[in-house]
């Protein structure tokens, strides 16, 4: 059983990719909705939240924990956080490898939260020129469900314009919320620019290591704050109208 955590709905894009790659695996998802967004918090605060999230998922009996949040992943890498009881994965390292394998011009772009950009973990792991663009407005837009809204289109265009001016040919979607805007982002950057989806990249990696044999996989979702809005978006993202969602207190 694999556990995932994020501050909100963004991590569901990673969960969806994992479910598609590992249909026989069971999952536990923790949405820390009471404390979102993580991207505006200090590294110390994010680390504290991360440790609490990992501990909760371990109590659910998972053998693997995925930080389905780039801000938390930055904290994990910065503090070199490890856990002897579970395999701990982040969404940054696989995306770095994927981007470097795809670029032909050796010019890579990064769209991320302010915390992820300032954390500098991508710059440490990418050897080619990296052009980072903080996109603080995208997470609130996604959380509000404004996936196809004209306002979101205007904001995306504003964020990708500097990256296109830097002639990047690959852009890492450095926040798990951003794949929900992937069609809109691809429209704005054009087909000549490849987008790296962190969920798809990590799912491909974990699928190669999967040993799941369950024929009746289960999915449990826990939230730290009740939200009918979350439920509606989760049903839409996962294409499942019968989600088991429970509120918990960390």
N, C-alpha and C positions, 0 to 999 in steps of 0.2 A: 504494500500500500504506500502511495506517495502523497506527501503533504505539500501544499503550496500556501503561501501567504502574500498578501498585498494590502495596501491601505484601502483599496476600494474595488472597483469592477475591472480595472485594467488587467489584473492577473488572470481574469477569466479567459483572456485571449491565449495565454500560455496553457491554461487548463484545456481549452478546446483543442489546441494543437496536440497536446499529450494524449487526449482521448482518441483522437484520430489516428495517431501513430501506435498507440498501445490500447486497443479496444478491450483487452481482457484484464487490464489493471484497474484497481480500485483507488479512489482519490479522496482526500480530505482537503477542503479549501477554507482558509481563514481570511475573511475580509475585515480588516481593522477599521471599519467605517466610523467608529467613534473618534478616531484620531487622524483622519485624513485631512489634507494631503501630507505625505511624508516629505515631498520635495521642497517644502519651505522650512523644514525643521533643521536644527543643528545636527552635526554628525553624532554627537554624544547621545542626543535624544533618540535619533533613529536607531542607534546601536542598542539602546535600552529596549525599545519597542521590538527590535528584531530578536533579541534574546528571549523575551517573553513569548513571542510568536512561536519560536522554535520549540521552546519548552512545552507549550500547549499542544503542538502537533505531535511531539514525542509521546505525550500522554495518550494520544489517540492510537498509538501503536504503529506509526509509519516507520518504514526503514530508510526513507529518503525524504529530504526536505528541500524544496525549491523556493528560493527567494524570487518570487514573480514580481519583483519591484526593483527598479534600477537604483533608486535612492538607497534602499536597504542593501542591495548588492554592492554598491560603492562602499558602504559602511563595513560590510563583511570583509571586503578585500583590503580596505585601509587598515582595519584593526587585525587583519589576518585571523578572523574568527573561524574556529574549527569546533567540531563536536564529535567526540569519540563514539557516541551512541548511534548516530545517523550519518548518512552521506549527505553533505550539504552542498547544493549547487546554486550558482548565481547566473544571471542572464547576461552578464557583461562579457565574460571571457569567450564563450562560444560565438557571440556576435562579432567580436574583434577578429577572430580567426576567419569567419565567413566573409567579412568585408574585405580582408586582405587577399583572400583567394579570388574574389570577384573583380576587384578593381583592375583596370587596364591602364589608367592614366596615373595611378599612384596618388590620387587625390580623393580622399574620403571625407564625407560630411557626417555630422552627428546632430540629430535633433533630440533634445533631452530636457529634463527639468533643470532648474537653476542649481539644485544640490548636486545632481549628477555631473553637470559641467564643471562646477567648482571643485568637485571631488577629484577630478583629474585622472581617474582610473583608466579611461579610454586612451588618454594620451600616453600613459605608461605602457600600454599593451599594443599600440599600433605604431609600427616603425615608419610608415609613410606619412606625408603631411595630412594632418587632421584638422578640419574646419568645423568647430563646434558652434551650434546655435541653441541658446536657451529658449525654450518655448513655454513659458509659465502659464499662458492662457489656455493651452490645449487640454490639460487635465480637467479643469472646471467645465469646459465645453463638453467633453466626453461624459463626465459625471452627470451633467444636466441632460444628456441624451440628445444633444444638438449635433448629431453625426453628419447629417446632410443639410444643415442650416446654412444659408447664405453668409451669415456672420462667421461661421467656422471656415468657410471657403476664403473669405477675406483675410482672416487671421493666418491660415495656412500659407496663403500667397505671400504675406508679409515675412513669414519666417523662412520660407524656402528661397526667396529672392536673393539674399546674400550668399547662400550656398551655391546657387546656380552661377552667380557672378564669380565665385571662386573655382568654377569649372570642375566640380566634383562629378564623378561618374557612379558613385555608390553613396547611399545615405543610410546610416544605421538609425532605425527607429528606437532611440535610446530611452524609451518609456513604454511599459506594457499597455498603457492606454492608447498609444498612438496607432497601433495596427487597426483599431476601429475606424481610424481616419485614413487608412491606407489607400482606398480608391481615390479619395480626394487629393491626397498628397501625390499619388502617381499621376493624376491628371495634371497637376500643377508643374511637376518636374519633367514630365514627358517620358516616353518609353526608353530613351537613351540612358536614363539614370536607374540603376538597380536599387531596390529597397531591401534592407535586411530586417526581417521580422524576428525579434528575439524568441518568441514562442516557437515558431517553426524550427529555428536553428537548434534550440535546446531540446525540443522533442525528438529531432533526428538523432541527436547525441544519446539521449536516454533510451531511445527505442533499441539501439544497438546493444545496450546493457540489460535490457529488461528480461526477467525470468518469470514474469507473471503467467499463471496457468489457469486462473479463475474463469469460469464460464459465465458467472453472474456478477460482473463488476458492480461495485457500489460507489455512490458519490454522496458525500456529506458536506454541507456548507454551513459554516459558522460565521456569525457577524457579531461585532462588538456593539453595534447599535442597530436597532430595527429600522428597516427601510423598505417600504413598498416600492419605492423607485428602483432600488437595487434589484429587488425580485423581478420586476418587469424587464429590466435590462438583461439580467442573468438569463431569464427565460428566452429572450431574443437571441443573445449571443450563443448560448449552448443549445438552442433549438429544443428546449425541454420544458414542458408546462407542468411537470410534476416534481419539481425540485424540493428536496428535504432541506429546509433552512432553519437553523436554531440560533437564538441569541445567547451569547455567553459574556461573562465579565472576566477580563484578564487581571 
